[in-house]
Amino acid sequence: MKLDTSITFTSERLKFIIVNENYKEDIFKELTDEVAKFLPFIPTHKLEDTQGFIDYSLNQLKLEKDITLIATDINTGEFIGCCGIHDICNESISLGIWLKESASGKGYGVEIIKALEQFVFNNIPVDYLIYNVEKNNVASINIAEKLEYVYNNSFVRNISEEKILDMLQYRKNNLNKTK
């Protein structure tokens, strides 16, 4: 499959499109310190850095290393959050998400990871998926367990002197891949 900005797919309640400037203000506004608490970066609260994130994401797509997507309400187009298919290679692919605060607790996390999983397994040959979560992020741990990801290992991710994440790595094998 060719990885480009035309990638789009849907789930029951959501539409997924490649990250783009049309959602720059939403990303900037909704990526609060609380939302980013368990993410592997510290928000700068600068609009130009949001543009930098979009530019970087589009370049990674061009290099076929990452697919960063916007999740929107399928009916209204309302921004729900960002998600990604990262570190693309034949062996493994890592999935990630963040939701705006008002979307939390509504089942979107499970729906997004399930949609990403289905997209990958249907379009990209890979042995297994990785879903890394911070050990205190109960909601993300619940997503992994509900979707039958299996705990693999733990590791520490040093983001800065102020932010150190204790990560749990979950995996899910691609049962559809033929050897």
Contacts in CASP RR format, 6 or more apart in sequence:
PFRMAT RR
TARGET T0000
AUTHOR 0000-0000-0000
METHOD contacts of the structure
MODEL  1
MKLDTSITFTSERLKFIIVNENYKEDIFKELTDEVAKFLPFIPTHKLEDT
QGFIDYSLNQLKLEKDITLIATDINTGEFIGCCGIHDICNESISLGIWLK
ESASGKGYGVEIIKALEQFVFNNIPVDYLIYNVEKNNVASINIAEKLEYV
YNNSFVRNISEEKILDMLQYRKNNLNKTK
1 123 0 8 1.000
1 124 0 8 1.000
3 61 0 8 1.000
3 64 0 8 1.000
3 67 0 8 1.000
3 88 0 8 1.000
4 61 0 8 1.000
4 62 0 8 1.000
5 18 0 8 1.000
5 20 0 8 1.000
5 58 0 8 1.000
5 61 0 8 1.000
6 18 0 8 1.000
7 16 0 8 1.000
7 17 0 8 1.000
7 18 0 8 1.000
7 67 0 8 1.000
7 69 0 8 1.000
8 15 0 8 1.000
8 16 0 8 1.000
8 17 0 8 1.000
8 18 0 8 1.000
9 15 0 8 1.000
9 16 0 8 1.000
9 115 0 8 1.000
9 119 0 8 1.000
10 16 0 8 1.000
10 74 0 8 1.000
10 115 0 8 1.000
11 74 0 8 1.000
11 111 0 8 1.000
11 112 0 8 1.000
11 114 0 8 1.000
11 115 0 8 1.000
12 74 0 8 1.000
12 111 0 8 1.000
13 73 0 8 1.000
13 74 0 8 1.000
13 108 0 8 1.000
13 111 0 8 1.000
14 71 0 8 1.000
14 72 0 8 1.000
14 73 0 8 1.000
14 74 0 8 1.000
14 80 0 8 1.000
14 108 0 8 1.000
14 111 0 8 1.000
14 112 0 8 1.000
14 115 0 8 1.000
15 71 0 8 1.000
15 72 0 8 1.000
15 73 0 8 1.000
15 74 0 8 1.000
15 77 0 8 1.000
16 69 0 8 1.000
16 70 0 8 1.000
16 71 0 8 1.000
16 72 0 8 1.000
16 83 0 8 1.000
16 115 0 8 1.000
16 119 0 8 1.000
17 69 0 8 1.000
17 70 0 8 1.000
17 72 0 8 1.000
18 58 0 8 1.000
18 61 0 8 1.000
18 67 0 8 1.000
18 68 0 8 1.000
18 69 0 8 1.000
18 70 0 8 1.000
19 27 0 8 1.000
19 53 0 8 1.000
19 54 0 8 1.000
19 57 0 8 1.000
19 58 0 8 1.000
19 68 0 8 1.000
19 69 0 8 1.000
19 70 0 8 1.000
19 82 0 8 1.000
20 54 0 8 1.000
20 58 0 8 1.000
20 70 0 8 1.000
21 51 0 8 1.000
21 54 0 8 1.000
23 70 0 8 1.000
23 79 0 8 1.000
24 47 0 8 1.000
24 50 0 8 1.000
24 51 0 8 1.000
24 54 0 8 1.000
26 70 0 8 1.000
26 79 0 8 1.000
26 81 0 8 1.000
26 100 0 8 1.000
27 50 0 8 1.000
27 53 0 8 1.000
27 54 0 8 1.000
27 70 0 8 1.000
27 79 0 8 1.000
27 81 0 8 1.000
27 82 0 8 1.000
28 47 0 8 1.000
28 50 0 8 1.000
30 79 0 8 1.000
30 81 0 8 1.000
30 100 0 8 1.000
30 101 0 8 1.000
31 43 0 8 1.000
31 50 0 8 1.000
31 98 0 8 1.000
32 43 0 8 1.000
32 101 0 8 1.000
33 43 0 8 1.000
34 101 0 8 1.000
35 98 0 8 1.000
35 99 0 8 1.000
35 100 0 8 1.000
35 101 0 8 1.000
36 42 0 8 1.000
36 43 0 8 1.000
36 98 0 8 1.000
38 133 0 8 1.000
38 134 0 8 1.000
38 136 0 8 1.000
38 137 0 8 1.000
38 140 0 8 1.000
38 165 0 8 1.000
39 98 0 8 1.000
40 157 0 8 1.000
40 159 0 8 1.000
40 165 0 8 1.000
41 159 0 8 1.000
42 159 0 8 1.000
42 160 0 8 1.000
42 162 0 8 1.000
42 163 0 8 1.000
43 49 0 8 1.000
57 66 0 8 1.000
57 68 0 8 1.000
60 66 0 8 1.000
60 68 0 8 1.000
61 67 0 8 1.000
61 68 0 8 1.000
64 88 0 8 1.000
65 86 0 8 1.000
65 87 0 8 1.000
65 88 0 8 1.000
66 84 0 8 1.000
66 85 0 8 1.000
66 86 0 8 1.000
66 87 0 8 1.000
66 88 0 8 1.000
67 84 0 8 1.000
67 85 0 8 1.000
67 88 0 8 1.000
68 82 0 8 1.000
68 83 0 8 1.000
68 84 0 8 1.000
69 82 0 8 1.000
69 83 0 8 1.000
69 84 0 8 1.000
69 85 0 8 1.000
69 116 0 8 1.000
70 79 0 8 1.000
70 81 0 8 1.000
70 82 0 8 1.000
71 79 0 8 1.000
71 80 0 8 1.000
71 81 0 8 1.000
71 82 0 8 1.000
71 83 0 8 1.000
71 97 0 8 1.000
71 99 0 8 1.000
71 108 0 8 1.000
71 112 0 8 1.000
72 78 0 8 1.000
72 79 0 8 1.000
72 80 0 8 1.000
73 80 0 8 1.000
79 100 0 8 1.000
80 99 0 8 1.000
80 100 0 8 1.000
80 103 0 8 1.000
80 108 0 8 1.000
81 97 0 8 1.000
81 98 0 8 1.000
81 99 0 8 1.000
81 100 0 8 1.000
81 103 0 8 1.000
81 108 0 8 1.000
82 97 0 8 1.000
82 98 0 8 1.000
83 95 0 8 1.000
83 96 0 8 1.000
83 97 0 8 1.000
83 98 0 8 1.000
83 112 0 8 1.000
83 113 0 8 1.000
83 116 0 8 1.000
84 95 0 8 1.000
84 96 0 8 1.000
84 97 0 8 1.000
84 116 0 8 1.000
85 93 0 8 1.000
85 94 0 8 1.000
85 95 0 8 1.000
85 116 0 8 1.000
85 119 0 8 1.000
85 120 0 8 1.000
85 124 0 8 1.000
86 93 0 8 1.000
86 94 0 8 1.000
86 95 0 8 1.000
86 96 0 8 1.000
87 93 0 8 1.000
87 94 0 8 1.000
87 130 0 8 1.000
88 124 0 8 1.000
88 126 0 8 1.000
89 126 0 8 1.000
90 125 0 8 1.000
90 126 0 8 1.000
90 127 0 8 1.000
91 126 0 8 1.000
91 127 0 8 1.000
91 128 0 8 1.000
92 126 0 8 1.000
92 127 0 8 1.000
92 128 0 8 1.000
92 129 0 8 1.000
92 130 0 8 1.000
92 171 0 8 1.000
93 120 0 8 1.000
93 124 0 8 1.000
93 126 0 8 1.000
93 129 0 8 1.000
93 130 0 8 1.000
94 129 0 8 1.000
94 130 0 8 1.000
94 131 0 8 1.000
94 132 0 8 1.000
95 113 0 8 1.000
95 116 0 8 1.000
95 117 0 8 1.000
95 120 0 8 1.000
95 129 0 8 1.000
95 130 0 8 1.000
95 131 0 8 1.000
96 113 0 8 1.000
96 116 0 8 1.000
96 131 0 8 1.000
96 132 0 8 1.000
97 109 0 8 1.000
97 112 0 8 1.000
97 113 0 8 1.000
97 116 0 8 1.000
97 140 0 8 1.000
99 108 0 8 1.000
99 109 0 8 1.000
99 112 0 8 1.000
104 139 0 8 1.000
105 139 0 8 1.000
109 139 0 8 1.000
109 143 0 8 1.000
110 143 0 8 1.000
110 146 0 8 1.000
110 147 0 8 1.000
113 131 0 8 1.000
113 143 0 8 1.000
113 147 0 8 1.000
114 147 0 8 1.000
117 129 0 8 1.000
117 147 0 8 1.000
117 172 0 8 1.000
120 126 0 8 1.000
120 129 0 8 1.000
120 174 0 8 1.000
121 174 0 8 1.000
121 176 0 8 1.000
121 177 0 8 1.000
122 176 0 8 1.000
125 177 0 8 1.000
126 174 0 8 1.000
126 177 0 8 1.000
127 173 0 8 1.000
127 174 0 8 1.000
127 177 0 8 1.000
128 171 0 8 1.000
128 172 0 8 1.000
128 173 0 8 1.000
128 174 0 8 1.000
129 149 0 8 1.000
129 171 0 8 1.000
129 172 0 8 1.000
129 174 0 8 1.000
130 152 0 8 1.000
130 169 0 8 1.000
130 170 0 8 1.000
130 171 0 8 1.000
131 140 0 8 1.000
131 143 0 8 1.000
131 144 0 8 1.000
131 149 0 8 1.000
131 169 0 8 1.000
131 170 0 8 1.000
131 171 0 8 1.000
131 172 0 8 1.000
132 167 0 8 1.000
132 168 0 8 1.000
132 169 0 8 1.000
132 170 0 8 1.000
133 140 0 8 1.000
133 141 0 8 1.000
133 143 0 8 1.000
133 144 0 8 1.000
133 167 0 8 1.000
133 168 0 8 1.000
133 170 0 8 1.000
134 140 0 8 1.000
134 165 0 8 1.000
134 166 0 8 1.000
134 167 0 8 1.000
134 168 0 8 1.000
135 141 0 8 1.000
135 154 0 8 1.000
135 166 0 8 1.000
135 167 0 8 1.000
135 168 0 8 1.000
136 166 0 8 1.000
141 168 0 8 1.000
144 151 0 8 1.000
144 168 0 8 1.000
144 170 0 8 1.000
147 172 0 8 1.000
148 172 0 8 1.000
149 170 0 8 1.000
149 171 0 8 1.000
149 172 0 8 1.000
150 170 0 8 1.000
150 171 0 8 1.000
150 172 0 8 1.000
151 168 0 8 1.000
151 169 0 8 1.000
151 170 0 8 1.000
152 169 0 8 1.000
152 170 0 8 1.000
152 171 0 8 1.000
153 168 0 8 1.000
153 169 0 8 1.000
154 166 0 8 1.000
154 167 0 8 1.000
154 168 0 8 1.000
154 169 0 8 1.000
155 167 0 8 1.000
155 169 0 8 1.000
156 164 0 8 1.000
156 165 0 8 1.000
156 166 0 8 1.000
156 167 0 8 1.000
157 164 0 8 1.000
157 165 0 8 1.000
157 167 0 8 1.000
158 164 0 8 1.000
159 165 0 8 1.000
END
